[in-house]
Amino acid sequence: MQIRFTVEVVLAMAIISVGFFSAGLLWFSPRNQPANRFLAGLMTAISCWQIDGFFRVSGLYGQNADLYFLPIFYSFAFGPLIYFYVKSLTNSQIRFERTHWWHFLPVAVQAGLYVFLSLCSYEFRNWFWASVHYPITYSIEFDGTWLSLLVYLVLSLRLLRKYGRYVQENFSETSRLTLRWLRVLLLILAVVCGQWAVELILRDVFHSFYQYDHSYWLLGLFLIALGVAGLQQGNLTTVQFRDEPVLDALPAPTKAVADVNPEHVERIRRAMDADKLYLNPTLTLTELAQHVALNPKVVSQVINAGIGKSFNDFVNDYRVSEVKQRLRTSDMARLTLLGIALESGFNSKTTFNRIFRQRTGQSPSEFTELN
C-alpha cells in the first residue's frame, strides 16, 4: 500500500500521534488521576475516530477493503467521557459507580458491532455496508454521536457554571481553580457541534457524504488543545464540589437580617478584623468555619445573607483594604508593591492586579501615584 503524503494526510497523522501520546501521558499522570484517566479515554476515542479520516484522505481505504469496519469507532463515548471528566475534575472524591455504566451502553453496542464485523468475511461486510450501514446504521451512528455529544456538553457546561459559584463561595484564592480554560474549550466544542449539525443535514438530506467534513478537522484541533490544557491543569485534590441546588441570587436584605444571627456575624467579623485570617493566602470557607466554631454552611449563609457578599469577595475586600492602608504608610520604603500585596494575603501578582482593579477601578500603581 502507498500513502499519498498531502497536507491533509500529514495533518491527520500529526493529530493522531499527538492524541495518543497525550492520552498516554494523562493516563500515567499522578495529578488528578481519576479525571485524567477519563480525559485519556476521551482522547483515545477521538484519536481512533481520526484514524478513519486518515484512511480516507490517504487513499488507504481504496487500496485495502479489509480496513473497512475496523473496531476504531467509539464516538458514543465522546459525550459521557467529557461529562465524567468535568465531574471528577471538580470533585476529587467522586467514585465511578455501577449505575454510571449505563452512560456507556451505547458505545458498548457500537464497539461490539465493529468487533463483530471485523471478524466477518469481506462478502458479509460488503452486504452489510450496502444493505444496512449506508441506508440505516450510518445515520444512527453519525446523528446519534452528535446528539449525545450535545446533551453531555450542555450537562458539562451546567456543571461548570455551578462549580464556578462553588469556588467563589469556598475559596479565597481561585486563580488555579476556576477552570476557565475548560469552559472556553467546551464552548469551542459547542461551535464544532454547530458545524456538525450542518454536515448532518447535508448528509441526511442531500447525501453529501465527506464533501463537507469540516467537523473532522475541527474535532482534531480540539483534541490537541484539550490534551495540552489537560496536561497543564494543576492538582485539584482539595476540591470536593457536589452538584447540589444553589440559590441564584443573594436573599433580600430584609429577609437576610431576619435569618442571620448577629452574634455569628460578629464572630466572623472579629476573625477578620482582629485575627486577620485574610492574611492566609489560601484561606478556605472550611478553615474560617473551624476558626469561629460554626458549620461551614452557616458561615456561608451569614456571609451571603448577612453581609451580602460571596466568601471570595468578602475575604479579598479585606486584602485590598490592607494593601491600601499599607500604601498610605511607610511600608513602601521597605517593600515593593508586590511585597505589600503578598504580605496582605494575595499569592500572585496577576491575582492581586485583577482584584485590586475590580475593587478600586485603578491599577495598584495608579492608586499609589494618586495617594
N, C-alpha and C positions, 0 to 999 in steps of 0.2 A: 504493500500500500504506500502511496505517496501523498504527502501533505502539501497543499498549496499555502505557502507562507505569505499571506497577505497581512495587512494591518489588522483586520478583524481577527484573523487566526492568532497572531501574536498577542493581541489584547486579551482574547479569550484564554489563552494559555497562561498569561500573567495573572489574570483574575483567579483562575482555578488554583494555581500554585500558591498564591498569597492566601486564598481562602483556606486551603487545607493546612498550610503552615501555621497560620494564625489560630486555627482550631486546635492544633496540637499544643501550641504554647498555652492557650487558655485552659485546656483540659488539665495540664500539669501545673498550672499556676497555684501557688499556696494561698493567694489572696482571693477572697470572695468565692471560695471553692464551689459551693452548690450553684451559685449564679453563673459562674464562668463555665461550668460544665453544660448548663443549658445553652449558653451562648456558643460553646464549641459545637454542640449538636446542631444548632441553627446554622452555623457557618458551614458545617459538613453537608447538611441537607441542601443549602443553596449552591455550594460548590458542585455537588453531584448534579443538580439541575443544570448548572452551567456546562457540564460535560456534554449534554445533549446538544446544546448550541454549538459547541466546539466541533462535534462530529458533523454538524450540518454545514457550518461555514468552511470547514477544511475539506469537504468533499468525501470524508471517510464513509458516510452512510451509503453513498453511491458506489463505493468500492467493495463494501462488505455488508451484505444484508444481515449477517448474524449480529451486527451491532444494534439492530432494532430490538426494542423491548428488553434491553439490559436492565437489571434492577438498580437504576440510578435515580429513580423518581420518588421523592419523599416530600413533595410540595405541600401536602396536607399537614405537615409538621411545622411549616413556617409560622403560622399564627400562634398555635399553642406554645411553641418554644420561645417566641418573643414575649408572650404574656408571662410565662413562668420565669423567664429571665428577669423581667421587671419585678415580679412578685418576690423572688428570692433575693434580689439585689437590695430591695427596700426592707427586707426582714431577714436577717441572718439566721433566725431561729426556725424558719419555716422548714417543714419536712414534707417530702413527696409522699402522699398517702395513696392508699389503694383506690379511693374514689377519684383521684386525679387521672387515672389511666384512661377514663372514657374520653378525655380530650384527644387522645392519640389513637382512638379506634379507627377513624378514617384513614390515617396514614398506615396503620397496620394492614388494613384491607388493600390499600394501594400498593404497598410493598409486597404483600402476598401475591397479588395479581401478577406483578412483574417478575417475581421469582418463578412463579408457575410458568409464565410464558417463555422465560429464558431457557427453561428445560424442555420446551416443546420443539417439535420439528419445524423446519422452515415452512413447510406447506401449511401447517396449522396456524403459524404466526401470520402468514400471508392472508389466510382466510379470515383470521381474527381482525386484522387491520381493515380489510375491505368490507367485512360484514358487520363488525361490532365497534371497533375503536373509532374509525373515521366518522361514522354516522352517529354514534351514541356516546361511548365512554370518553372520547377525547374531550368533548364539550363538558361532560360532567367533571372531568379532571381539571380542565383549564378554568371553567367558570366557578367550580367549587373551591378551587385554591384561592381565587380572587375573593370570593365571598367569605371564606374562612379567615383569610388574612385581614380583610376589612373589619370583621367583627372583633377579632382579637386585638387589632390595632386600636380600635375605639376603647376596648376594655383596658388596654395598657395605658393609653393617654389619660383616661379617667383615673386610673390608679396613681399615675404620676402626679396628677393635679392634687389629689388628696394627700399624697406623700409630701408634696411641697408645703402644704399647710401644716402637716405634722412636724416637719423640720422647723418651721417658724415658731411653733408652739413649744418645742422641746429643746432646742439648741441655740446657744448664743453665738456660735461660730458656725456658719452654714456654707462657706465657700466650697468645701470639699464634699458636701452632702447633697447639694441641690439637684444634681443630675440634669442640669440644663442641656448638656450635650446629647443626652439620650432623648430628651423631649424634642430637640431640634431634628435629630435623625429620624425619629418616628414621624414627625410632621413631613419630612422629606419622603419617607416611605408612603405616606398618605398621598403625596403627589404622584409617586410611582403607581399607586393603586388607581389614580385617576387616569393615567396613561393606559394602564392595564384594562380599564373599563372600555376605553375607546377601541383597543385592539379586540376586546371581547365581542363588541358589536360588529366590527369589521369581519371577524372570523365566523361568527354565528350567523350573521345576516347576509354578508356579501361573500363569504367563503374565501377571504383573502388571507390564506394561511402563510405565515412567515414573510409577508410583504411589508408588514409594519410591525417588526419585532423589537421596538424600542425598549419595551419593558425589560427585555432580557439584559440589555446593556445597562440600563438604569439600576436594575437589581444587582448586577455585578459590581458597579461602582459603590452602591450602598453596602455591599458585602465588605469591601476593602475599608471603607470609612468606619463601619461598625467594629471591625477587628482591631483597627488602630486605636480607636477610642476606648474599646473594652479593655485592651491591654494596659492602657494608661490609667484606668479608674483605680482610685485609692481604695484602701481597705475600709469596708463599711460594717465591720463585725459588731460595732456598738449600736447600730441602728436596728430597731425591732418594731417597725411600723406594722400595724394591723389595720386592715381596711374596715374601719368602723364608721358609723354615721357621725358627721361633724356639722356644727352649725355653719350656715352660710354667711352669717354676719354677727357682729357683737350684739348682745342684748341691749334694749333701750335703756338709757340712763336711769329712769325711774325704777324700772324693774331690777336693774343691776344693784342699786343701792339697797333695795329691799332684800335681795337674795344673798348679799355678801356680808360676812361677819366683819365689823370694823376692826376687831382685835386681830383677825387674820391679816388684814391689810397692814396694820401697824407692825406686825411681826415681819412681814415681807419687806416693808419699807426700812425697818431697822437693820435687817440683814444686808441691805444695800447701802444705806446711809452710814451706819456705824461700823458694820463688819466688812464693808466694801467687797462683797463677794464678786462683784462685776470685774474685779482685777484678775480673776481667774479666766484666762482666755478661752478655756474650753468648758466653761460653766454650762451645766445642763439643768433642765427643769427638775430632774430627779435629785440632783445634788442640792439645789435650793430647797426642795421639799424636805430633804433629810435635815438640813440645817435649821429649818423653822419647825420641825417636828409635825409636818402636815402631810396628808396624802397628796401625791403629785396632781391628781385630778382636781383636788380642792384648790391647790396653788394656781393651777391653770385657770380655773374658774374665777378666782379672785383677781388675777392679773387681767383677764379678758373683760370681765363684767365690772369689777370694782375700780380698776384703773383705766380700762378702755384701750388696752394695747395687747399685742401679741407678746409672748415671752421674749422673742428675739428683739423686738423694738424696745421693750422695757429695759432690757439689760444694756443694749447699745446706746440708748439715750443717756444712761449714767456714764458710759465710757466717753461719749462725746463731751458731756459736761465736764468730766475730769480733764480731758485734753484742753478744753477752752480755759479752764481755771489755771492749769499749769502754764499755758501760753501767756497768761496775763501776769505770771510771777517771774521769778528769776531763773526758772528751770531751763530756759533757752540758753542760758550762759554755760550750762554744763552738759546739756543733752541736745541731740539733733531732734528735729521734728518727728522722725521715725522712732527715735528712742523714747520720746514722751508718749507716743501712741502705744508702743509695746508695754510701757510701764502702766498704761491706763487700761489695759485689758485686751487690746487688739493684738492679733498674732500675725498679721501680714500687712504690708504697705498697700496692696491692692484693696483689701477689705476696708482698711482704715480710710483711704481716699474716697471710696464709693459711699460708705456710710456717712462720713463727715459731710460730703457734699449734699447727700439726701437730707440731712438734718438741718444744715445751715444755709444751703443754697450757694455756698462758696467752697473752693478748694482750701485745704489746710494752709497753703502758702498765701493765698489771698486773704484769709482770715487773719493770719499773722501780720501781714503788712498793714491792715486796716486797724489793728489793735495794738 
